[in-house]
Each structure stands twice: as C-alpha cells, then as structure tokens.
Amino acid sequence: MAIRTVLTERFGLTWPIVLAPMAFVSGGALARAVTAAGGLGFVGGGYGDRDWLARELAAAGNGPVGVGFITWSLARNPDLLALALDHAPRAVFLSFGDVRPFAARVKRQGVPLIAQVQSVEMAKAAAGEGADFIVAQGTEAGGHGAARATLPLVPAVVDAVGRVPVLAAGGIADGRGLAAALMLGAVGVVCGTAFYVAEESLAAPAAKAAAVEAGGGETGRSSVYDTVRGFDWPAPFDIRLVENPFISRWKRDGEGLGRNLLTERARYDRALVESDLSVAAVIVGEAVDLVRAVEPAADILARMGQGAEVLLSGAGALVGQAPGRAT
Ligand SMILES: Cc1cc2nc3c(=O)[nH]c(=O)nc-3n(C[C@H](O)[C@H](O)[C@H](O)COP(=O)(O)O)c2cc1C
C-alpha cells in the first residue's frame, strides 16, 4: 500500500507524511523512525544548540533525515546551517520568518528547501525565494503559529503559489485529515501533535501521558511560555499548548508575569525537572483529540497512511462515518 504524490516521488516515500521538526521533541531517533517507516523525518534544530543538533543528527544515522530551523533564531546562529548541510540532509525546513538569508545557500547545495508559512502573503514570498515545497500551517497546530485556520488556508495557498507544491499542517493526525488535506490540493501533510506521543519522541513520559488524556478544547494560544523561557518570538507568532494553571494565571496578566519573571522562571525550570505539568508545558495542538496512545512512530504513520488510502480509494465507510483508527 502507498499513496503517490509529488512529495512521495521527490523523496521516495511510501506515505505523504512529514514529521514536523519539533524543537526538543523531534530528535534523531524519531526522525529516523519516521523515515524508516516510509515518511520523511526531520530533526528539530530548535533554538540553536549546536551540541544537541550534532548529537541528534548522529543519532539519526547522519543522512536519511532532514533538518528544521526556526528562521529568526537561525539568523542569530547562522553557522548551524553549515552543520546541517555537512550532514547531507534530505531537505532543510525553515519556519517562522524570512527564508531569504538562507535560501540560496541551501539550494546551491542541491538540498530541497521547505518553507512553513502562516499566511498567503508569506507563502507568496517563500515561493518567490525558490522554496521547493511550501507548508501552509493553520492555527490548530501545536507549537508556534499564527491565526489562519488550516481548512481555508491550504487551498488559498495552493491557488496563490502556482506550481510550487504545498503541504498542509495543523490539526492533521489521522487518515481522515490526510485524505482531506490531499483533497484541498496539498501533496502531503506535516504532523507534530500526532508524533509528540511516539515512543521515540523526546517529550517527557509524563507529558506524553498527559497528551493522551488531553482534548483539543483544552489547548489555547498565548505567549506566556515564550516570556518565561526568555524566547524573543516576533509578531505574529504565539504558541498553542495545553493550558494548565500556570498558563491560565499569567495569560490574563502579562504585566504581572513581567514583574515576577525571575521567580516564575525558576518555578518553570524546577517544574521541567520534576515534570510538574501544572506548570511545565504539554505542547500539542487541537488534533490531540485524535491521539490516544503512546506507540511506535511506525504504527502512527502506517495507520494514518492506510486510513487515508482507504478513504481515497472510495472503499471507506459512509461519508461522515469514516473511522479514525480502525484500519
Ligand atoms: C511540540 C512541538 C514543537 C514544535 N516545534 C517546532 C519547531 O521547532 N519548528 C517548527 O518549524 N515547527 C515546530 N512546531 C510546529 C510544527 O512544525 C507543525 O506546524 C505542527 O506541529 C503541525 O500541527 P499539528 O501539531 O496539529 O500536527 C512544533 C509543534 C509541536 C507540537
């Protein structure tokens, strides 16, 4: 079984499913597992820890995966791009900012460039800079993002960027979501929340267990965690995660958080060590409703791919009753 699209042809995949380059979560083992199971795995270069990136690229087997960067952070540590390119990545995935300073370098080395965007305007800019694939990310996504919803954003981006193939991200975690994204004109999907709970993910075991229990309605967007971690995210980006008492309190009182920053940062650091999830974050998106077990990445991928294939072949259940997990 397989689904063929421009994405699967370009990278030799079985399924048009990409592991999002999640900072602190998508390490080498998870990226490698997704690639080995027929998807495209990415290591999350995150906020620029060189030793971490070198270690995780080695853990991925130095080759069969891509590398993702948060663009505004990469601009502060541009040498990391050279480290990534030295490992002959399958692709470089740039999100949350202007790809211009890096696009030529990536393309000169013959490495495909994937740009994740949150609006039609950003999509047009990335297409103009030569992105090989554009990821249209909706606000349902776990982690950082912006305001547009996946369902209308994906076809709008498809229409806006002409021949550049588009991937959908945000709220996709099963075969139904994958099939729907392909129907919207995407050639594949980028999934974070679905793989957060994979056995191979670097998320803390307690956070994975909490994600399995959480519902999409418990997630929300804010900037509290960025403030407390000292990450200087530019507008319009904020972060979707499961709202806990810490978030709920400070979301309504940004000034108070500013006044108490040192104490709250110490509290947050302690909570990370102790896996205290009343303070530490479970970073997942609305699709967490569909995430119900900690399991190997290969199982998550196969169920999603096979589920979509059944639906796309017309052999699925009655419209509106397509099963999410039963394939
Ligand atoms: C825990 C977590 C961390 C993330 N970190 C990054 C990141 O470092 N860089 C990035 O480009 N996207 C990051 N994202 C966003 C993903 O690229 C992707 O857009 C998103 O996960 C798709 O939506 P979904 O969570 O509903 O699958 C992160 C997402 C999650 C859930």
The ligand as an ORCA input file, in Angstrom:
! r2SCAN-3c Opt
* xyz 0 1
  C       5.943     20.216     20.470
  C       6.005     20.982     19.174
  C       7.160     21.685     18.854
  C       7.247     22.340     17.627
  N       8.429     22.965     17.323
  C       8.589     23.447     16.071
  C       9.860     23.938     15.661
  O      10.826     23.947     16.421
  N       9.984     24.384     14.391
  C       8.936     24.351     13.517
  O       9.103     24.697     12.372
  N       7.713     23.946     13.888
  C       7.525     23.473     15.137
  N       6.285     23.018     15.508
  C       5.131     23.167     14.585
  C       5.161     22.095     13.523
  O       6.116     22.407     12.543
  C       3.816     21.881     12.790
  O       3.435     23.031     12.103
  C       2.670     21.488     13.685
  O       3.046     20.539     14.641
  C       1.518     20.943     12.830
  O       0.342     20.859     13.547
  P      -0.092     19.609     14.464
  O       0.645     19.818     15.748
  O      -1.541     19.764     14.589
  O       0.342     18.366     13.758
  C       6.152     22.351     16.742
  C       4.993     21.650     17.071
  C       4.908     20.977     18.265
  C       3.645     20.217     18.583
*
